[in-house]
Amino acid sequence: MIDRLTDAFSALQGWFFETLVQPLVFAVGLGGWTEDAFDATGWLLVGLIQVVVLLAVIGPLQRWRAVEPVTDRRAIRIDVLYTLIHRLGLFRLAMFFTLEPFFDEAIGMLRTAGWGTFHLDEAWPGVTDVPWVAFAIYLVVLDFVGYWIHRGQHQFRWWWGLHSLHHSQRQMTMWSDDRNHLLDDIVHDTLIVIVAQLIGVAPGQFIAFVAFTQLSESLQHANLKLGFGAIGERLWISPRFHRLHHSIGLGHESRGAHTLGGCNFGVLLPWWDMLFRTVNFEERYDPTGIRDQVEPGADGRVRDYGRGFWTQQWLGLKRMVGRG
């Protein structure tokens, strides 16, 4: 099954590249970048498929069983912009031209030091060389890493200054997953890529992992009144489970108000929250946001996280350095 899907995607990528992307690359005088353009075509296709699934599947589900009525369409439009920037490869393209050389040098140093030659999917010959088994193993390992990255985003004050932008959405929808500070995304993606390189994740497997994770996270953030039941909730993260993570005063606080922490940090699997005692399975659908958006601080004012894209990015930097 996985092999058939991979072959079908490869054929579509090849057609799309030869028909549209390659002529454009040569037209603008970038013929020497055709290999990189081919890789970028794969990411673009994955993003287009994801947007189609959002509009055709998750969107109707939101309208069918909405948690709350839509009252702030401007906030949602900004989230759509974040989604298009990330899913259609614009963020990845910017990373390629600015940080890719540093990544290549760092990975080269790791390989020279003897790292990066290990392949986790070869650990159990005869079993882990089955494609779907290898994919499942990589998914579990990277999800474990994602859990601890997420814990860090809520634990370190400078990092929370950036990540709090994601939690400041009061009108959460399927578009909210990519509502992140760009620097927060750079830190997150860098850590995931390094681990993926160290355990030997192949490029095709990595694309599949990212696509699968992003679609699941879009569903988790949807304005959708949906849980997976007593058993399902312990196997995969549902919209109800993740909404608790965004609940005002609950998902981003521990041991009392204004103390960084929270619950339900899992990305795909609730297992890590269950194992490390950060899980909350309560059956509730709270308003989303951050306490200081609704409760005045010492100066008598609530905190402004910004309404526009650039304002949100600038205020995030100010919060990171303690001037927000």
N, C-alpha and C positions, 0 to 999 in steps of 0.2 A: 504493500500500500504506500509506504513512504517512498519507495523507489519510483513508483508510478507518478506520485505527486512531484517528486524532484525532477523527473524527466520532463513532465508537462511544463513545469515552471521554467526549466532551462530552455525548452523549445520556444516558449513565449518570450523569454528574455532575449534570446537570439534574434527572433523576428523583430521585436520592438527596437532593439539596438540597430540592426541593419536597416530598418525602414525609416526610423526617425532620428535616433541619437547620433549614429555615425555620420550621416550627411551633415548634421548640424555642427558636429565637432570639427569636421574638415572645413566647413564653410567659414568658421571663425578662426581658422588657422591654428587649431590645437591638435593636429594629427598625431603628435607624439604622445598624446594622453589617451589614446584609444583604449588601452587596457584598463586604465582607471575609470574611463567613461563606461566601459562595459560593466564593471563592478557597481558603479553608481546606478546604472540602469536597473540592476537587480533590486537595490534598495527602493528606487522610485516605484517599481512595479509592486513591491510589497506594500508600500504606502498607499498606492491607488486601490489595491485590493482591500486594505483595511478601511479606507474611507467608504468604499462601496458597502462593506459589511455594516459599518456604523449607520449609514443612511437606510439601508434595506432591512436590517435586522434589529439592531439595538434601538434605533430611533422609534420604530413602531412599538417596541416593548415599553419604552418610556411613556408613550402616549396612552398605552393600555393600562398600566399600573403605576402612575406617577406617585411619588411620595408627597410632593408638594406642587402647587401651581407655579407656573413660570411667571415671575413678576419683574425680572431684570434681564431683558434680552440683550442689552448692551454688554453686560458682564459675560454672557454666553458667547457673544460675537468675538470678544477678545480671546476667549478660550478656543474658539474655532481657529483663530489666527495662530495661536500657539500650536495647535494640532497640525495644521498645514505646514508650518515651519519645520516641525520635527518629522512628520510622517512622509512628507514629499521630498525629504533629503536636503532641505536648505541649511539646517543646522549641521548636518553631517558634511555638507560641502564646505561650509565655513571652517569646520574642524580640520578638514583635509588640507586647506590652504594655509592654515595658521599653526596647528599643533601636530599634524601628521609627521613632520620631520623629527620632532622631539620623541614621539611615540616610537618611530622606527629606530631611532638611536637607542632608546631605553630598552626596547625588546632585543636589539642586537647585543647590547651589553649583557643582558640576562642570558642569552644563548651562549655567548662567549664564556660566561661564568659557569656554564653547564646546566642552566635552567632552560625550560621550554622544550626540551626533547622528550619529556614524559607525556604519554597519551593515556588518559584515564580509561578510554574505551578499549584499551588493550590489556587491562589489568586481569581480565578473566577470559582467556581464550575460549572460543566456542560459544560464549554467551554474550559478552560485551561487543563482539563484532557484528551482532545483529543490529541493523540500523535503528530500530525503534527502541531497543534496550539502551544503546549508546546515547541516544537523544534523551531518554528518560533520566539516565545517570547525570548527564551534564545539566539537565534542567534542575534536578534536585540540588546539586552542588552549587550552581549559580544562584538558585533561589535562597539557599542558606547564606551565601555572601550578601545577597540583596537585603535579607533581613537585618544583618548587622550594619550594613550601610545605612539603612533606614533608622535603626536605633541611634546611630551616630548623628544623623540629621536632627534628631530630637533631643540629643544629650548635650552636644557642644553648642554653647551659646552663639558663637560666630556662625556655625552652620545652620542653626535654627533661624538666624537672621535672614538667611537666604531661603531656606525651605518653608518658612512661614508664609511666603507668597502662595505656595500651593494650598495651604490650609485656609487662606483668607477668602476663598470663594464661598459666598453665602448661598449661591444658586448653583449647586453642584449638578453636573450633567455628564453624559458620556464624553463630552469634549474636555473635561477638566483634568484628565490624567497628565497632559503635557503642559499644564499651567505651572511652569517652574521657572525659577531664575536661571538664566543661561549659565552662570558660573556654577550653580548647584548641579546642573546637568553635566557640565564638563568634569567636575570632581567625581560624580557618580559613574559616568560612562568610562572614565579613565580607570577606575578601580575594577570595574567589571571586565574591561578589555584585558587588563593585566592578568587577572585570574584566569580568564578564558585562554589566554596564550600559554600560561604556565601549566594548565592541565590538558592542553592539546586539542581544544575545540576547533574543528575544521571550519573554514569560512562559510560553507553552505549550512552547516549545523548552527553556526552562530546567528546567521540571518534568520533561520527558522525559529531559534530560541527567542530572538528579539521580537519577531512578528507575533509569535504565540503569546508572549508575555504582554505586549502592548495591547493586543485585542482583549485579553482577559482583564487587564487593568481598566480599559475603557468600559467594559461591562461593570466592573466593581464601582466605578465612579458614577454610573448612570443614575438618573433620577427615577429609580425603579424600586418599587416595594417588592422585594424578592429575597427570600432566604432559601437555603438548600436542605433544610430539615436537620434533625438531630444528628444523623450520620453524615450527610453531605457537607454540612458546615465544618466537620472535622477532617474532611478530605480536600476541600477546595474552598478558596475564599469567595464569598458571595457579596452582592451589593449591600446586603444588610450588615454583614460582618465588617466590611470596610467603611461603611458610613459611620459606624461607632468610632472609628479612628479619626473621623473628621468632626465629631460632635463637639460643640462648644464646651470647654472646661473639662472634657473627658479624654478625648483622643490625643491631646497634646500636653496633658498635665499629670503629675503623679504626686502623691503625698501632700495633697492640698493645692489650693489655687496658686498660680504663678510659678510653680516648680516644674521645670522641664521634665518630660517623660511621656507617659501616655500608654496606649494599649493597641493591640492588633496591628503590629508592624509588618506582618507577613506580606510578601509580594504576590505569591501564587498559592502557597501552602500554609495552612494555619498551624502546622506541626511545630514550628519553631516557637511561636507564641505559647503554645501549650507546654512545650518542653522548658522554656525559660520563664514561665509564669507571667507573661504579659498579655494573656488572652482575656477577652470579654465576649461571652456568648449571649448577652442579654437581648431579649426580643424587644427592640425599641428603634424608633426612627426619629432621631433628634434633629433640630436645626444645626446646620454646619457653619463653621467659622472659628474664630479665635476670641477668647474672652475679652481681650482689650479692644475688640471692635464694638462691643456692646456695653462694656462697663468702663466708665471714665477712670483715668489714672490719677496720679497725685496732682496733676495740673488741671484736673477737671474736664479733660477732653478724652475722647476715644481716639484710637490710633487709626491713621489713614494708610492703607496699603496701596492706594492708587487705583485709578479707573482705566487708564490707558497703558499700552504695552511698555513704552519707554519710561513712563512715570513709575510703573511697578518695578522695572529693572533698577532704576536709580534709587528708589526708596529701599530696595533690598540691599544694595551696597551700603547705604547709610546704616541700616540695621546691623549689617555684618560687622562694621567697625564701631558699633555702639553709639551712633549718632542719629538713630532713627526715632 
